[in-house]
Amino acid sequence: MSERADLLDDFSEHSGTPRNAVFYSISPALERARAAREALVQASVPEPPPGEPEAVAPPPEPSLPRVVTTRDELLDLIRRRRDELGITHETIDVLTGWAAGYASKVLSPEPVRGLGANALALVIGALALGIARVEFVEDPQQVEKMRSRWVPRRRPQMKPRRTRGALLASRTSANCPEMNSEMER
């Protein structure tokens, strides 16, 4: 035990750290994962050759806006945008923060994984897309399928609550006729 204390004393003398300092280390698995992510980011963003000005090609004209009515049309729109931009699934994984290979599972011709709300928001942001309008319409075929399953209410619908403004207006009109004449002016 005294040998360890002597070693700590020697270390603290040379390094300037106090003897009772606590040392933390990073797990080797986390260090490897971080190194792999950094290599992936560096590989996905090529550097221009030194000495030459960076030539940035303008993005191709988008085939937007487009109306999407089904899940397959939405995935097709995302695939077309990916192709317009000329980026890989690996780049989409990096931009969205997904695990490596997730974009391939979501955007393959026969998707292995579904595209949920959070994943949709991430991929739309990564591809610089936006949703301009959401329109809900009644589907007559679906109404016919569901009509027999709809159970009507057994109790009456609640009356809407009166707002504070409506209550104040009714009180002033009943209690202060002179205030009403001032409001009319």
C-alpha positions as CSV (number, residue, x, y, z in Angstrom):
1,M,0.0,0.0,0.0
2,S,2.8,2.4,0.8
3,E,4.4,1.7,-2.6
4,R,1.1,3.0,-4.3
5,A,1.1,6.1,-2.0
6,D,4.8,6.8,-3.0
7,L,3.9,6.4,-6.6
8,L,1.0,8.8,-6.3
9,D,3.3,11.3,-4.5
10,D,5.8,11.1,-7.3
11,F,3.1,11.5,-9.9
12,S,1.6,14.5,-8.1
13,E,5.0,16.2,-7.8
14,H,5.7,15.9,-11.5
15,S,2.3,16.6,-12.9
16,G,1.0,19.3,-10.6
17,T,-2.2,17.3,-9.9
18,P,-3.2,16.9,-6.3
19,R,-2.7,13.5,-4.7
20,N,-6.4,12.9,-4.0
21,A,-7.4,13.7,-7.6
22,V,-9.9,11.3,-9.1
23,F,-9.1,10.0,-12.6
24,Y,-11.7,9.0,-15.1
25,S,-11.1,7.0,-18.2
26,I,-13.2,6.5,-21.3
27,S,-14.4,3.0,-22.1
28,P,-12.4,1.5,-25.0
29,A,-15.7,0.6,-26.7
30,L,-16.8,4.2,-26.6
31,E,-13.5,5.4,-27.8
32,R,-13.6,3.0,-30.8
33,A,-17.2,4.1,-31.6
34,R,-16.2,7.8,-31.5
35,A,-13.3,7.2,-33.8
36,A,-15.5,5.3,-36.2
37,R,-18.1,8.1,-36.3
38,E,-15.4,10.7,-36.8
39,A,-13.9,8.6,-39.7
40,L,-17.4,8.3,-41.2
41,V,-18.0,12.1,-41.1
42,Q,-14.6,12.8,-42.6
43,A,-15.1,10.2,-45.3
44,S,-18.5,11.6,-46.2
45,V,-17.2,15.2,-46.7
46,P,-14.4,15.2,-49.3
47,E,-11.9,18.0,-49.0
48,P,-11.1,20.1,-52.1
49,P,-7.5,19.8,-53.4
50,P,-5.2,22.4,-51.8
51,G,-4.5,25.5,-53.8
52,E,-7.6,25.3,-56.0
53,P,-10.7,27.3,-55.3
54,E,-13.6,25.3,-54.1
55,A,-16.1,24.8,-56.9
56,V,-19.6,24.3,-55.7
57,A,-22.1,23.0,-58.3
58,P,-25.6,24.5,-57.9
59,P,-28.1,21.8,-56.8
60,P,-30.3,20.6,-59.6
61,E,-33.8,22.1,-60.1
62,P,-36.1,20.2,-57.7
63,S,-39.2,18.5,-59.0
64,L,-41.2,20.0,-56.2
65,P,-43.8,20.8,-55.0
66,R,-45.5,17.4,-55.2
67,V,-48.7,16.0,-53.8
68,V,-48.3,12.8,-51.9
69,T,-51.3,10.7,-51.0
70,T,-49.7,7.3,-50.0
71,R,-46.8,6.0,-48.0
72,D,-45.2,4.7,-51.1
73,E,-45.4,8.0,-52.9
74,L,-43.8,9.7,-49.8
75,L,-40.9,7.2,-50.0
76,D,-40.6,7.7,-53.7
77,L,-40.4,11.5,-53.2
78,I,-37.6,11.0,-50.6
79,R,-35.7,8.7,-53.0
80,R,-36.1,11.1,-55.9
81,R,-34.8,14.0,-53.7
82,R,-31.8,11.8,-52.6
83,D,-31.0,11.1,-56.3
84,E,-31.4,14.8,-57.3
85,L,-28.9,15.8,-54.6
86,G,-26.6,12.9,-55.6
87,I,-26.0,11.8,-52.0
88,T,-25.6,8.3,-50.5
89,H,-27.5,6.5,-47.8
90,E,-24.4,6.8,-45.7
91,T,-24.5,10.6,-46.0
92,I,-28.2,10.5,-44.9
93,D,-27.3,8.4,-41.9
94,V,-24.6,10.9,-40.9
95,L,-26.9,14.0,-41.4
96,T,-29.8,12.5,-39.5
97,G,-27.8,10.9,-36.8
98,W,-29.1,7.5,-37.6
99,A,-27.1,4.3,-37.1
100,A,-25.0,3.2,-40.1
101,G,-27.3,1.4,-42.6
102,Y,-30.6,2.7,-41.3
103,A,-31.3,4.8,-44.4
104,S,-30.8,1.8,-46.5
105,K,-33.4,-0.1,-44.5
106,V,-35.9,2.7,-44.7
107,L,-35.4,3.8,-48.3
108,S,-34.9,0.4,-50.0
109,P,-37.4,-0.6,-52.7
110,E,-38.9,-3.0,-50.2
111,P,-38.3,-1.2,-46.8
112,V,-37.2,-3.4,-43.9
113,R,-38.0,-0.7,-41.4
114,G,-40.9,1.8,-41.3
115,L,-40.5,5.5,-41.5
116,G,-42.0,6.9,-38.2
117,A,-42.8,10.5,-37.4
118,N,-39.4,11.3,-35.8
119,A,-37.5,9.6,-38.6
120,L,-39.6,11.4,-41.2
121,A,-38.8,14.8,-39.6
122,L,-35.1,14.0,-39.6
123,V,-34.8,12.8,-43.2
124,I,-36.9,15.7,-44.4
125,G,-34.6,18.1,-42.6
126,A,-31.5,16.4,-44.0
127,L,-32.8,16.6,-47.6
128,A,-33.9,20.3,-47.1
129,L,-37.6,19.5,-47.7
130,G,-40.6,21.0,-46.0
131,I,-44.2,20.1,-45.6
132,A,-46.3,23.0,-46.9
133,R,-49.8,21.8,-46.4
134,V,-51.6,18.9,-44.8
135,E,-55.1,18.4,-46.1
136,F,-57.5,15.9,-44.6
137,V,-60.4,14.6,-46.7
138,E,-63.1,12.1,-46.1
139,D,-62.5,8.8,-47.9
140,P,-65.9,7.4,-49.0
141,Q,-64.6,3.8,-49.3
142,Q,-63.3,4.0,-45.7
143,V,-66.5,5.5,-44.5
144,E,-68.4,2.5,-45.8
145,K,-66.0,0.1,-44.1
146,M,-66.1,1.9,-40.8
147,R,-69.8,3.1,-40.6
148,S,-71.0,-0.1,-38.9
149,R,-68.2,0.1,-36.2
150,W,-69.0,3.7,-35.2
151,V,-71.0,3.7,-32.0
152,P,-73.0,6.9,-31.3
153,R,-72.9,8.7,-28.0
154,R,-75.3,7.7,-25.3
155,R,-75.1,11.0,-23.5
156,P,-75.6,14.5,-24.9
157,Q,-72.7,16.5,-26.1
158,M,-71.5,19.0,-23.5
159,K,-72.4,22.6,-24.1
160,P,-69.4,24.8,-25.0
161,R,-68.1,26.8,-22.0
162,R,-68.6,30.5,-22.1
163,T,-65.5,32.5,-22.5
164,R,-64.4,35.1,-20.0
165,G,-64.9,37.9,-22.5
166,A,-68.5,36.8,-23.1
167,L,-69.2,36.7,-19.4
168,L,-67.8,40.2,-18.9
169,A,-69.8,41.5,-21.8
170,S,-73.0,40.1,-20.4
171,R,-72.3,41.5,-16.9
172,T,-71.6,45.0,-18.1
173,S,-74.7,45.1,-20.3
174,A,-76.9,44.0,-17.4
175,N,-75.3,46.0,-14.6
176,C,-73.9,49.2,-16.1
177,P,-76.0,50.7,-18.8
178,E,-73.9,53.9,-18.8
179,M,-70.8,51.8,-19.6
180,N,-72.5,50.3,-22.6
181,S,-73.2,53.8,-23.9
182,E,-69.5,54.6,-23.6
183,M,-68.5,51.5,-25.4
184,E,-70.9,52.3,-28.3
185,R,-69.2,55.7,-28.9
